[in-house]
Amino acid sequence: MIRALVQFKDASGLGITGRGVAGRGEDNVWRRIDATPSVLALALEALSSGQTLSDLADARAGAVIDLASVKLLSPIDHPDPAHLLLSGTGLTHLGSAEGRDKMHQQAADSAQVTATDSMRMFMMGVRGGKPSEGQIGVQPEWFYKGQGESIIATGEPLTVPAFAEDGGEEPEIAGVYLIDPQGQPLRLGYVLANEFSDHVIERENYLWLAHSKLRQAALGPELLLGALPDHISGVSRIRRDGEILFEQPFLSGEANMSHSLANLEYHHFKYAGFRRPGDVHVHFFGTATLSFSAGVRTQAGDVFEIEADAFTLPLVNPLQCAESEPVKIRPL
């Protein structure tokens, strides 16, 4: 049975032109999924034929493929990037309030309040983020991140905009969804992700959180099919000039979260505007590990490395800084 999918292009010496999809079975061997140009195309065909994504991929699994011979792409994309939405939730993991609370504590102290808004939001999730089956839990923090053109594949650079104050990593798991013709969300699987953010401007004022999230995001190459393990253990690392600058474990999965995945999904897709048939969504589930909280300030040339035990392939991205791009508004 196929457990994960990747998208690739430019295979050398394999007689493959253009794009393709490969699947990893229980034997951890990658095989080309025949007659399949993309994961989205496979998902749409599975939907129309009444099969699961895994079953259809398994039926088409062909020759063994060496992933070292191909260029790995993002595990999901859309031919029209405007129909792929990136969004996410914060303060969802046990311990995730600590770093955020430190960022906002100075403002809280000056206002002589006993708890920051971040800590209050986190505690709401602890108390009501995992409702009983059939019940609706407390809504999490939510943010919009961008559209399909904001997705960066492993190996490609993450870019800090010229106007930004920071470019910091956030190692996370994200869910990938397709909206069916009836407007119902279908979960395709899960990906390892770097939900890249600007923590400096967020620290200045938490009301700038929306600005801090309008950045690129990197997705690990694998789309994990089936259920997400309750406990995921990973490592987030930054290298500078080839040396390890920062290395810290991170945990995810529901056993390490204050919200259930079902609760996070419900509070995103309860909005009708996010259930437009044919759209794809990548929804980030949050993290509790940030190098910024440890005092690290990233710079161009740094390399982010994220790996987790639920995935066989790491997510690796160098950091670069964009040049200033003037924006001119003119009347029409």
C-alpha positions as CSV (number, residue, x, y, z in Angstrom):
1,M,0.0,0.0,0.0
2,I,1.3,3.5,-0.9
3,R,2.0,5.5,2.2
4,A,3.4,8.7,0.8
5,L,3.6,10.6,-2.5
6,V,6.2,13.0,-4.0
7,Q,6.1,15.1,-7.2
8,F,9.3,15.4,-9.3
9,K,10.6,16.6,-12.7
10,D,13.7,16.2,-14.9
11,A,14.7,12.7,-14.2
12,S,18.0,12.0,-15.9
13,G,18.6,8.7,-17.7
14,L,15.1,7.3,-16.8
15,G,13.4,8.1,-20.0
16,I,11.0,10.5,-18.2
17,T,10.2,13.9,-19.5
18,G,8.2,16.6,-17.7
19,R,6.7,16.0,-14.4
20,G,5.8,12.8,-12.5
21,V,4.6,11.4,-9.2
22,A,6.3,8.6,-7.2
23,G,4.9,6.7,-4.2
24,R,6.5,5.0,-1.2
25,G,5.1,1.7,-0.1
26,E,5.4,-0.2,3.1
27,D,8.8,-1.5,2.0
28,N,10.0,2.2,1.9
29,V,10.8,1.8,-1.8
30,W,9.8,4.6,-4.2
31,R,8.0,3.7,-7.4
32,R,6.8,5.8,-10.2
33,I,3.0,6.3,-10.3
34,D,2.3,5.6,-14.0
35,A,0.2,8.0,-16.1
36,T,0.1,10.6,-13.3
37,P,1.5,14.1,-14.0
38,S,0.6,15.5,-10.5
39,V,-0.8,14.7,-7.1
40,L,-3.8,17.0,-7.8
41,A,-4.6,15.1,-11.0
42,L,-4.4,11.8,-9.1
43,A,-6.7,13.2,-6.4
44,L,-9.2,14.4,-8.9
45,E,-9.2,11.0,-10.6
46,A,-9.6,9.2,-7.3
47,L,-12.5,11.4,-6.4
48,S,-14.3,10.8,-9.8
49,S,-13.7,7.0,-9.7
50,G,-14.7,6.6,-6.0
51,Q,-11.3,5.3,-4.9
52,T,-9.0,6.4,-2.2
53,L,-5.9,8.3,-3.1
54,S,-3.7,5.5,-1.7
55,D,-5.6,2.8,-3.6
56,L,-5.4,4.5,-6.9
57,A,-1.7,5.2,-6.4
58,D,-1.1,1.6,-5.5
59,A,-2.9,0.4,-8.6
60,R,-0.6,2.5,-10.8
61,A,2.7,1.9,-9.0
62,G,5.3,0.9,-11.6
63,A,9.1,0.9,-11.8
64,V,11.4,1.7,-8.9
65,I,12.7,5.2,-9.1
66,D,15.8,6.7,-7.5
67,L,14.8,10.0,-6.0
68,A,18.4,11.2,-6.2
69,S,18.0,11.2,-10.0
70,V,15.1,13.7,-10.0
71,K,14.3,17.2,-8.8
72,L,11.8,17.0,-6.0
73,L,8.9,19.5,-6.2
74,S,6.4,20.7,-3.6
75,P,4.1,17.7,-2.9
76,I,1.1,19.7,-3.9
77,D,0.4,22.6,-6.3
78,H,-2.3,23.9,-8.6
79,P,-2.2,24.9,-12.2
80,D,-3.8,28.2,-11.1
81,P,-2.0,29.3,-7.9
82,A,-4.9,31.6,-7.0
83,H,-6.9,28.4,-6.2
84,L,-4.4,27.2,-3.6
85,L,-4.7,28.9,-0.3
86,L,-2.2,28.9,2.5
87,S,-3.4,29.5,6.1
88,G,-2.6,28.3,9.6
89,T,-3.2,28.3,13.3
90,G,-1.0,29.3,16.2
91,L,-0.7,28.5,19.9
92,T,-1.9,25.0,19.3
93,H,0.9,22.9,20.8
94,L,1.7,22.3,24.4
95,G,4.5,24.7,25.2
96,S,3.7,26.9,22.2
97,A,2.7,29.9,24.3
98,E,6.1,30.2,26.0
99,G,8.0,31.8,23.1
100,R,5.0,34.0,22.1
101,D,4.4,35.0,25.6
102,K,8.1,36.2,26.0
103,M,7.7,38.3,22.9
104,H,4.6,40.1,24.2
105,Q,5.4,40.1,28.0
106,Q,7.1,43.6,27.9
107,A,3.9,45.2,26.5
108,A,1.9,43.2,29.1
109,D,4.1,44.4,31.9
110,S,3.8,48.0,30.8
111,A,0.0,47.7,30.8
112,Q,0.1,46.1,34.2
113,V,-1.9,43.0,33.1
114,T,-1.5,39.6,34.5
115,A,-1.4,37.6,31.3
116,T,-0.8,38.4,27.6
117,D,-3.4,37.8,25.0
118,S,-1.2,35.0,23.7
119,M,-1.3,33.2,27.0
120,R,-5.0,33.6,27.4
121,M,-5.5,32.3,23.9
122,F,-3.3,29.3,24.6
123,M,-5.2,28.5,27.9
124,M,-8.5,28.6,26.0
125,G,-7.1,25.9,23.7
126,V,-5.9,23.8,26.7
127,R,-9.4,24.0,28.2
128,G,-11.5,23.6,25.1
129,G,-9.4,22.7,22.1
130,K,-10.2,18.9,22.2
131,P,-14.0,18.6,22.4
132,S,-15.8,15.4,22.6
133,E,-16.9,13.7,19.4
134,G,-19.8,15.7,17.8
135,Q,-19.0,18.8,19.8
136,I,-17.4,22.0,18.7
137,G,-14.3,23.2,20.6
138,V,-12.9,26.7,21.1
139,Q,-11.6,28.4,17.9
140,P,-7.9,28.8,17.6
141,E,-5.8,31.7,16.5
142,W,-6.0,31.8,12.6
143,F,-3.9,33.5,10.0
144,Y,-3.8,33.9,6.2
145,K,-0.4,33.2,4.6
146,G,-0.7,33.5,0.9
147,Q,-1.5,31.6,-2.3
148,G,0.1,28.9,-4.3
149,E,3.0,31.0,-5.6
150,S,4.2,31.3,-2.0
151,I,5.1,27.6,-1.8
152,I,8.8,26.8,-1.9
153,A,10.0,23.2,-2.5
154,T,12.9,21.6,-0.6
155,G,16.3,22.8,-1.9
156,E,14.9,26.1,-3.0
157,P,15.7,29.4,-1.2
158,L,13.3,31.0,1.2
159,T,13.4,34.7,0.6
160,V,13.2,37.5,3.2
161,P,11.4,40.5,1.6
162,A,13.4,43.8,1.6
163,F,10.9,45.4,4.0
164,A,11.0,42.6,6.5
165,E,12.7,42.7,9.9
166,D,13.3,38.9,10.2
167,G,13.1,35.6,8.5
168,G,12.6,32.8,11.0
169,E,11.7,29.2,10.7
170,E,8.7,27.5,12.2
171,P,8.9,23.6,12.0
172,E,5.3,22.3,11.6
173,I,3.0,19.7,10.1
174,A,0.4,21.0,7.6
175,G,-2.7,19.4,6.3
176,V,-3.5,19.3,2.5
177,Y,-7.1,19.5,1.3
178,L,-9.1,19.4,-1.9
179,I,-12.7,20.9,-2.0
180,D,-15.0,18.5,-3.9
181,P,-17.7,19.6,-6.4
182,Q,-20.3,19.6,-3.5
183,G,-18.1,22.0,-1.5
184,Q,-16.9,19.5,1.0
185,P,-13.2,19.4,2.1
186,L,-11.3,16.2,1.4
187,R,-8.0,15.6,3.3
188,L,-5.3,14.4,0.9
189,G,-2.6,14.0,3.5
190,Y,0.0,15.7,5.6
191,V,3.3,17.4,4.9
192,L,6.4,18.5,6.8
193,A,6.6,22.3,6.6
194,N,8.6,25.4,7.5
195,E,6.0,28.1,8.1
196,F,8.4,31.0,7.6
197,S,7.6,34.2,9.5
198,D,8.8,37.6,10.7
199,H,9.1,37.3,14.5
200,V,10.6,40.8,15.0
201,I,7.6,42.7,13.8
202,E,5.3,40.3,15.6
203,R,7.2,41.0,18.8
204,E,6.8,44.7,18.4
205,N,3.0,44.4,18.4
206,Y,0.9,41.2,18.3
207,L,-1.6,43.1,16.1
208,W,1.1,42.8,13.4
209,L,0.8,39.0,13.4
210,A,-1.1,39.2,10.1
211,H,1.8,41.1,8.5
212,S,4.4,38.7,10.0
213,K,2.7,35.7,8.3
214,L,2.6,37.1,4.7
215,R,5.7,35.3,3.7
216,Q,6.7,32.2,1.7
217,A,6.4,28.8,3.2
218,A,8.5,25.6,2.4
219,L,6.8,22.2,2.2
220,G,8.7,19.0,2.6
221,P,8.7,16.7,-0.5
222,E,6.4,14.0,1.0
223,L,2.7,14.0,1.2
224,L,1.9,11.5,4.0
225,L,-1.3,9.5,3.3
226,G,-3.6,8.1,5.9
227,A,-3.8,9.1,9.6
228,L,-1.2,11.4,11.2
229,P,0.6,9.7,14.1
230,D,-0.4,10.9,17.5
231,H,3.2,11.5,18.4
232,I,5.7,13.0,16.0
233,S,9.3,13.8,17.0
234,G,11.5,16.0,14.9
235,V,14.5,18.2,14.8
236,S,14.8,21.8,13.6
237,R,18.3,22.9,12.7
238,I,20.1,26.0,11.3
239,R,23.5,25.8,9.7
240,R,25.7,28.9,9.2
241,D,28.9,28.5,7.1
242,G,28.5,24.7,7.4
243,E,28.4,24.7,11.2
244,I,25.4,24.1,13.3
245,L,24.1,27.4,14.7
246,F,20.9,26.1,16.3
247,E,19.5,22.6,16.9
248,Q,16.4,21.8,18.9
249,P,13.9,19.0,18.9
250,F,10.2,19.6,18.3
251,L,7.1,17.6,18.9
252,S,3.8,17.4,17.0
253,G,0.8,15.2,16.6
254,E,-2.3,15.4,18.8
255,A,-0.6,13.9,21.9
256,N,1.5,17.1,21.9
257,M,-1.2,19.6,21.0
258,S,-3.8,21.6,22.9
259,H,-6.2,21.3,20.0
260,S,-7.4,18.3,18.1
261,L,-6.8,18.3,14.3
262,A,-10.5,17.9,13.8
263,N,-11.1,21.1,15.8
264,L,-8.5,23.0,13.8
265,E,-10.0,21.8,10.5
266,Y,-13.5,22.6,11.5
267,H,-12.7,26.2,12.4
268,H,-11.0,26.8,9.1
269,F,-13.5,25.1,6.9
270,K,-16.6,26.4,8.7
271,Y,-16.3,29.5,6.5
272,A,-18.1,29.0,3.2
273,G,-15.5,31.0,1.3
274,F,-13.0,28.3,2.1
275,R,-15.2,25.6,0.6
276,R,-15.0,26.6,-3.1
277,P,-15.1,23.5,-5.3
278,G,-11.8,22.7,-6.9
279,D,-9.7,24.8,-4.5
280,V,-6.7,23.3,-2.7
281,H,-5.8,24.3,0.9
282,V,-2.6,23.9,2.8
283,H,-3.3,24.5,6.5
284,F,-0.5,24.8,9.0
285,F,-1.1,23.3,12.5
286,G,1.5,25.3,14.5
287,T,4.7,24.6,16.5
288,A,6.3,25.1,19.9
289,T,9.9,25.4,18.7
290,L,11.4,28.7,17.3
291,S,15.1,29.6,17.1
292,F,14.0,33.2,17.5
293,S,12.9,32.4,21.1
294,A,16.4,31.1,21.7
295,G,17.9,34.5,20.6
296,V,18.9,33.5,17.1
297,R,18.8,36.1,14.3
298,T,19.0,34.5,10.9
299,Q,20.9,36.0,8.0
300,A,21.4,35.4,4.3
301,G,23.2,32.1,3.6
302,D,21.8,30.3,6.7
303,V,20.3,26.9,5.9
304,F,17.2,25.6,7.5
305,E,16.9,21.8,8.0
306,I,13.8,20.2,9.3
307,E,13.2,16.4,9.7
308,A,10.6,14.3,11.5
309,D,10.2,10.6,12.2
310,A,6.9,10.4,10.3
311,F,8.6,11.4,7.1
312,T,11.6,9.8,5.4
313,L,12.8,12.9,3.5
314,P,14.0,16.1,5.2
315,L,13.1,19.7,4.3
316,V,16.1,21.8,3.5
317,N,16.1,25.5,2.4
318,P,18.8,28.2,2.3
319,L,17.9,31.7,3.2
320,Q,18.3,34.7,0.9
321,C,17.3,38.4,1.1
322,A,15.4,40.2,-1.6
323,E,16.4,43.5,-3.0
324,S,14.1,46.4,-2.5
325,E,11.2,46.5,-5.0
326,P,9.4,49.8,-5.3
327,V,5.7,49.7,-5.4
328,K,4.0,52.5,-7.3
329,I,0.3,53.2,-7.1
330,R,-1.2,55.2,-10.0
331,P,-4.7,56.3,-10.7
332,L,-6.5,54.8,-13.6
